[in-house]
Amino acid sequence: MSTPLSKNPPRVLLVGGGIGGMAAALALARLGVAIDLLEQSATIGEIGAGLQLGPNAFAALDALGVGEAVRRGSVFTDRLVMMDAVDCSEVASVPVGEAFRARFRNPYAVSHRADLHGAIHEAVKQHPLIRFHTSAQVESLDTGAHGTHGVMAVTRDGRRFTADAIVGCDGVKSVVRARLIGDAPRVSGHVVYRAVVPAADMPADLRWNAPVVWAGPHCHLVHYPLRHGEQYNLVVTFHSREQEEWGVTDGSKKEVLSYFEGVHARPRQLLDRPTSWRRWSTADRDPVERWSDGPATLLGDAAHPMMQYLAQGACMALEDAVTLGAAVKACDFDMPAAFRLYEAARVARTARVVLSVREMGRIYHAQGVERLVRNSLWVGRTPERFYDAVEWLYAWRPEHCLDDAPEVLSPH
């Protein structure tokens, strides 16, 4: 059991039991903070398929004490690959082996979302200061903005939860964000289909130990191994012809095939492999300068939702959780001050990722002359030049996570 670092540690409500919410619960409980975690689903779990974990994610996981558990369920990749989906030429191949690990002090890996979530969940279940509340869909909030003491959340079934502070970890459609900011998601028009297939169903010449992007005109495909190579994650993305609304539904193979008619047969054959697909109509938000108000703040997709093109959504949520814990400790459990410090340390970095993701989506989906320009960008580049380009993203360290906060907010 954690020893409180304060004589009177606060109680905190966390709304959302996904990767970010679980990580935040662990980061705060390890400081002695009592947590009530409200999850709208009937069970704690993760939907989805695979995800990619950069060195920054492993740095955060190690700080939370679950790095080794996540490593046990991950596949460590040899390289990152981009292929041209039109002519099957190799655009870029970047090794992420020994030299990469030496540079960033951690590996590049891929994992099933459920495995990552499960590893964090196991640590959370063992912590006596964290209480789970499932089927707890928050319907109304009092975030203490009108001079009231503490915060309160009321669920659809009438349960009331009170605490000293609240953290919204409840994703793109965050009810906490709606209360604090009230802005609308930016529906991207980009649709993502995800599936997992057995390794035996993958074409033998595409069973690569790498996240592979097949970049095509207004579309792309991604594949990489999961669960010790027993499965492969398949992701296809395209610019929809329809007016999209954010959400997740069952997919249609016919729809997928209609967007990949100009793609070479070699990557296109992957579209025949899944027996079922899940369809995500994606959204993000324009970055904001503030996402905290008094004893309330946001984390992960609730604070800075992003599309998938840099594979950093979960990684940013893990960084957020570690930084939030560091800020609470640095501010001696003054939660409004900690939230301001946490926000100041995270706003610029996460905004850079959101905007970089949008640009990367344009690069992936280039056509015509833009495609030729894209294919020339990496010609002759050494791995070291690539490492230099991603230094800002992958070299994040927990011990320096508050360094980007303005000095005026520093508790020291």
C-alpha positions as a printed Julia matrix, in Angstrom:
412×3 Matrix{Float64}:
   0.0     0.0     0.0
   1.26    3.48   -0.81
   2.32    5.78    1.97
   0.58    9.14    1.52
   2.98   11.99    0.81
   0.52   14.36    2.47
  -1.17   14.14    5.85
  -4.52   14.68    4.14
  -4.32   13.44    0.55
  -7.31   14.32   -1.63
  -9.93   12.05   -3.14
 -10.19   12.26   -6.92
 -12.88   11.19   -9.37
 -11.63    9.75  -12.67
 -14.22    9.54  -15.43
 -13.32    6.83  -17.96
 -11.64    3.46  -17.51
  -9.63    3.26  -20.72
  -5.84    3.29  -20.99
  -5.57    6.93  -19.92
  -7.97    6.58  -17.0
  -6.27    3.44  -15.71
  -2.83    5.02  -16.01
  -3.99    8.18  -14.21
  -5.53    6.1   -11.43
  -2.24    4.29  -10.95
  -0.13    7.47  -11.1
  -2.24    9.19   -8.42
  -2.86    6.21   -6.17
   0.88    5.57   -5.98
   1.11    9.0    -4.31
  -1.54    8.08   -1.73
  -4.5     9.72   -3.51
  -7.82    7.89   -3.11
  -9.51    7.23   -6.45
 -13.08    6.57   -7.54
 -12.96    5.43  -11.16
 -16.25    5.74  -13.05
 -16.59    3.6   -16.18
 -19.77    3.78  -18.27
 -19.43    0.22  -19.58
 -20.65   -2.76  -17.6
 -17.12   -4.2   -17.56
 -13.62   -2.76  -17.47
 -11.94   -3.5   -20.76
 -10.67   -2.22  -24.11
 -12.14   -2.56  -27.56
 -10.05   -2.27  -30.69
  -7.13   -4.17  -32.08
  -3.42   -3.37  -32.15
  -1.52   -0.25  -31.23
   2.06    0.92  -31.52
   4.2     1.89  -28.56
   7.1     4.27  -29.07
   9.98    4.69  -26.62
   8.12    7.54  -24.93
   5.27    5.16  -24.06
   7.67    2.68  -22.45
   9.29    5.5   -20.45
   5.84    6.35  -19.08
   4.93    2.72  -18.43
   8.17    2.19  -16.53
   7.39    5.23  -14.38
   4.02    3.67  -13.58
   5.66    0.38  -12.62
   4.06   -1.69  -15.4
   6.72   -1.5   -18.12
   7.91   -5.07  -17.74
   4.37   -6.47  -17.75
   3.63   -4.64  -21.01
   6.91   -5.77  -22.55
   5.97   -9.41  -21.91
   2.91   -9.07  -24.13
   4.5    -6.92  -26.86
   6.19   -7.7   -30.16
   9.46   -5.81  -30.64
   9.74   -4.77  -34.25
  12.84   -4.69  -36.44
  12.01   -1.59  -38.45
   9.38    0.91  -39.52
   8.42    0.64  -43.19
   6.55    2.81  -45.68
   5.65    1.3   -49.06
   4.03    2.94  -52.06
   0.68    1.2   -52.5
   0.48    2.12  -56.17
   3.74    0.62  -57.49
   4.98   -1.42  -54.49
   8.24    0.53  -54.22
   9.84    1.01  -50.82
   9.59    4.63  -49.68
  11.41    4.26  -46.36
  12.72    1.55  -44.04
  14.03    2.67  -40.66
  15.69    0.18  -38.29
  14.47    0.31  -34.7
  16.89   -2.23  -33.27
  19.97   -1.77  -31.13
  20.98    1.71  -32.33
  17.41    2.99  -31.94
  17.15    1.6   -28.41
  20.5     3.09  -27.48
  19.39    6.49  -28.75
  15.99    6.56  -27.04
  16.66    4.19  -24.12
  13.59    2.12  -24.99
  12.28   -0.06  -27.83
   9.62    0.35  -30.47
   6.93   -2.29  -30.09
   3.39   -3.26  -31.03
   0.73   -4.67  -28.73
  -2.91   -5.59  -28.65
  -4.89   -2.81  -26.96
  -6.44   -5.35  -24.6
  -2.99   -6.57  -23.53
  -1.76   -3.07  -22.75
  -4.95   -2.17  -20.93
  -4.92   -5.49  -19.09
  -1.35   -5.02  -17.82
  -2.24   -1.62  -16.35
  -5.56   -2.95  -15.06
  -3.84   -5.75  -13.14
  -1.68   -3.21  -11.3
  -4.7    -1.02  -10.63
  -6.79   -3.91   -9.25
  -4.1    -4.62   -6.69
  -4.13   -1.07   -5.34
  -6.33   -0.58   -2.26
  -6.86    3.14   -2.88
  -8.65    2.64   -6.22
 -12.36    1.79   -6.29
 -14.09    0.74   -9.54
 -17.62    1.73  -10.42
 -18.92    0.13  -13.63
 -22.13    0.98  -15.5
 -21.45    4.48  -14.2
 -22.39    6.75  -17.1
 -21.99   10.32  -15.88
 -25.05   12.42  -16.64
 -24.37   15.64  -14.72
 -21.38   17.31  -13.1
 -20.63   20.0   -10.57
 -16.97   20.89  -10.98
 -16.86   23.43   -8.19
 -16.64   26.38  -10.54
 -19.28   28.36   -8.6
 -17.53   28.41   -5.26
 -18.78   25.06   -4.02
 -16.43   22.82   -2.12
 -15.21   19.86   -4.12
 -16.78   18.23   -7.15
 -19.72   15.93   -7.74
 -20.72   13.54  -10.51
 -24.18   12.03  -10.85
 -24.62    8.89  -12.96
 -27.6     7.96  -15.11
 -28.79    5.47  -12.48
 -28.75    8.16   -9.78
 -25.51    7.41   -7.95
 -23.68   10.46   -6.6
 -19.91   10.63   -6.24
 -18.15   13.47   -4.47
 -14.44   14.24   -4.29
 -11.91   17.04   -4.07
 -11.13   17.01   -7.78
 -12.13   15.38  -11.05
 -10.19   14.24  -14.14
 -12.01   13.6   -17.4
 -10.4    10.6   -19.14
 -13.54    9.89  -21.14
 -12.39   10.21  -24.73
 -13.48   12.22  -27.73
 -17.08   12.53  -26.52
 -15.99   13.58  -23.03
 -18.8    14.72  -20.74
 -16.21   16.45  -18.56
 -14.89   18.41  -21.55
 -18.45   19.36  -22.48
 -18.78   20.85  -18.99
 -15.4    22.63  -19.03
 -15.08   23.75  -22.66
 -18.19   22.87  -24.63
 -16.58   22.67  -28.07
 -17.53   20.18  -30.78
 -15.25   17.45  -32.18
 -13.87   18.03  -35.68
 -15.1    15.06  -37.71
 -12.22   14.36  -40.07
 -14.02   12.49  -42.84
 -11.31    9.82  -42.54
 -12.69    6.35  -41.89
 -10.61    3.61  -40.26
 -11.36   -0.11  -40.52
  -9.58   -2.43  -38.06
  -9.35   -6.2   -37.9
  -7.15   -8.94  -36.45
  -6.37  -12.06  -38.51
  -4.47  -15.26  -37.69
  -0.88  -15.29  -38.93
  -1.68  -18.29  -41.13
  -4.14  -16.12  -43.08
  -1.52  -13.46  -43.85
   0.27  -13.68  -47.22
   3.61  -15.34  -46.54
   5.55  -12.54  -48.23
   3.92   -9.89  -45.99
   4.55  -11.48  -42.6
   7.04   -8.79  -41.68
   8.15   -8.01  -38.15
   7.44   -4.34  -38.66
   4.62   -1.83  -38.71
   4.17   -1.44  -42.48
   2.31    1.47  -44.07
   1.14    1.04  -47.67
   0.56    4.67  -48.63
  -1.96    5.25  -51.42
  -4.03    8.07  -52.92
  -6.49    9.2   -50.24
  -6.05    5.85  -48.48
  -3.52    3.57  -46.8
  -3.15    0.13  -45.25
  -1.16   -0.86  -42.16
  -0.19   -4.3   -40.89
   2.0    -5.62  -38.08
   2.25   -8.75  -35.88
   0.55   -9.17  -32.51
   0.79  -11.65  -29.64
   4.19  -13.15  -30.42
   3.41  -13.26  -34.13
   0.31  -15.45  -33.76
  -1.93  -12.72  -35.2
  -1.65   -9.71  -37.48
  -3.3    -6.37  -37.02
  -4.8    -4.89  -40.18
  -5.85   -1.26  -40.46
  -7.2     0.45  -43.56
  -7.99    4.15  -43.8
  -9.69    6.16  -46.51
 -11.27    9.56  -47.14
 -15.0     8.93  -47.04
 -17.33   10.03  -49.83
 -20.13   10.33  -47.28
 -20.98   12.92  -44.65
 -19.52   11.24  -41.57
 -20.47   11.36  -37.92
 -18.03   10.29  -35.22
 -18.67    6.75  -34.06
 -17.93    3.04  -34.24
 -20.0     0.52  -36.2
 -19.66   -2.82  -37.93
 -17.88   -2.53  -41.24
 -18.62   -3.56  -44.82
 -16.04   -5.32  -46.99
 -17.8    -3.93  -50.05
 -17.24   -0.38  -48.81
 -13.56   -1.02  -48.11
 -12.92   -2.5   -51.56
 -14.57    0.47  -53.26
 -11.9     2.84  -51.89
  -8.87    0.77  -52.93
  -9.45    0.27  -56.63
  -6.24    2.08  -57.61
  -4.04    0.12  -55.22
  -1.61   -2.6   -56.33
  -2.77   -6.21  -56.01
  -0.03   -7.07  -53.49
  -1.32   -4.89  -50.64
  -4.91   -5.04  -51.9
  -5.03   -8.79  -51.25
  -5.01   -7.99  -47.53
  -8.55   -6.67  -47.81
  -9.81  -10.22  -48.42
  -8.31  -11.64  -45.21
 -10.55  -10.43  -42.35
 -13.83  -12.21  -41.71
 -15.19   -9.12  -39.94
 -14.25   -5.46  -39.62
 -14.99   -2.66  -37.16
 -15.47    0.79  -38.67
 -14.33    3.98  -36.95
 -15.35    7.38  -38.3
 -12.56    9.47  -36.78
 -12.45   12.89  -35.19
 -10.01   15.17  -33.45
 -10.22   18.69  -32.03
  -8.34   21.88  -32.64
  -5.81   22.32  -29.82
  -6.8    24.61  -26.94
  -4.65   26.58  -24.51
  -6.64   25.62  -21.43
  -8.37   22.37  -20.48
  -8.45   22.81  -16.69
 -10.75   24.84  -14.45
 -10.14   24.85  -10.7
 -10.43   21.29   -9.39
 -11.23   19.82  -12.83
  -8.99   18.82  -15.72
  -8.83   16.55  -18.77
  -6.47   13.79  -19.89
  -5.8    11.8   -23.06
  -8.36   12.02  -25.86
 -10.63   14.15  -23.69
  -7.92   16.84  -23.65
  -6.32   16.44  -27.08
  -7.99   13.87  -29.34
  -5.93   13.04  -32.4
  -6.1    10.84  -35.46
  -3.95    7.76  -35.8
  -1.24    8.79  -38.28
   1.61    8.99  -35.76
   0.34    6.12  -33.57
   0.58    8.36  -30.51
  -2.9     8.54  -28.98
  -2.28    5.99  -26.22
   1.32    7.17  -25.84
   0.19   10.74  -25.14
  -2.38    9.54  -22.59
   0.36    7.6   -20.76
   2.61   10.66  -20.75
  -0.32   12.74  -19.45
  -0.87   10.35  -16.54
   2.77   10.42  -15.46
   2.93   14.22  -15.78
  -0.29   14.63  -13.79
   1.16   12.57  -10.97
   4.38   14.55  -11.02
   2.45   17.83  -10.88
   0.31   16.68   -7.95
   3.44   15.72   -6.05
   5.26   18.95   -6.96
   2.3    21.08   -5.81
   1.93   19.17   -2.53
  -1.59   17.98   -3.39
  -2.98   21.46   -4.11
  -5.12   20.08   -6.92
  -6.07   23.3    -8.78
  -2.4    24.35   -8.76
  -1.33   20.86   -9.86
  -3.83   20.88  -12.71
  -2.52   24.25  -13.92
   1.06   22.97  -13.79
   0.15   19.7   -15.54
  -1.75   21.56  -18.25
   1.1    24.03  -18.8
   3.55   21.16  -19.2
   1.35   19.32  -21.72
  -0.49   21.85  -23.91
   2.26   22.72  -26.39
   3.59   19.17  -26.71
   0.22   17.56  -27.31
  -0.81   20.34  -29.71
   2.36   19.69  -31.7
   1.43   16.03  -31.94
  -2.17   16.78  -33.02
  -0.98   19.13  -35.77
   1.86   16.83  -36.85
  -0.62   13.95  -37.11
  -2.77   15.96  -39.51
   0.24   16.68  -41.7
   1.34   13.05  -41.61
  -2.12   12.04  -42.84
  -1.61   14.31  -45.83
   1.79   12.71  -46.53
   0.38    9.18  -46.3
  -2.47    9.97  -48.69
  -0.6    12.01  -51.28
  -1.39   11.59  -54.96
  -0.04   12.95  -58.22
   3.02   15.19  -57.85
   2.64   15.24  -54.06
   3.1    11.46  -54.08
   6.36   11.84  -56.0
   7.55   14.46  -53.53
   6.66   12.2   -50.61
   8.54    9.28  -52.13
  11.65   11.45  -52.5
  11.69   12.72  -48.91
  13.55    9.76  -47.42
  15.9     8.96  -50.3
  19.46    8.75  -48.98
  18.52    9.44  -45.37
  20.54    7.59  -42.78
  18.79    6.08  -39.73
  20.5     8.74  -37.62
  18.79   11.5   -39.6
  15.46    9.86  -38.99
  16.25    9.58  -35.29
  17.09   13.27  -35.22
  13.72   14.07  -36.8
  11.76   12.18  -34.14
  13.93   13.18  -31.18
  11.28   15.65  -29.99
   8.68   12.88  -29.88
  10.47    9.75  -28.7
  13.02   11.2   -26.25
  10.4    12.25  -23.66
  11.47   11.33  -20.12
   9.37   11.24  -16.92
  12.06   12.99  -14.89
  11.8    16.0   -17.18
   8.06   15.96  -17.73
   7.45   19.3   -15.98
  10.32   21.09  -17.68
   8.12   22.59  -20.4
   5.81   24.33  -17.93
   6.4    28.09  -17.76
   8.55   29.12  -14.81
   5.78   31.3   -13.43
   3.84   28.09  -12.71
   6.76   26.14  -11.31
   6.24   25.1    -7.7
   9.97   25.43   -7.0
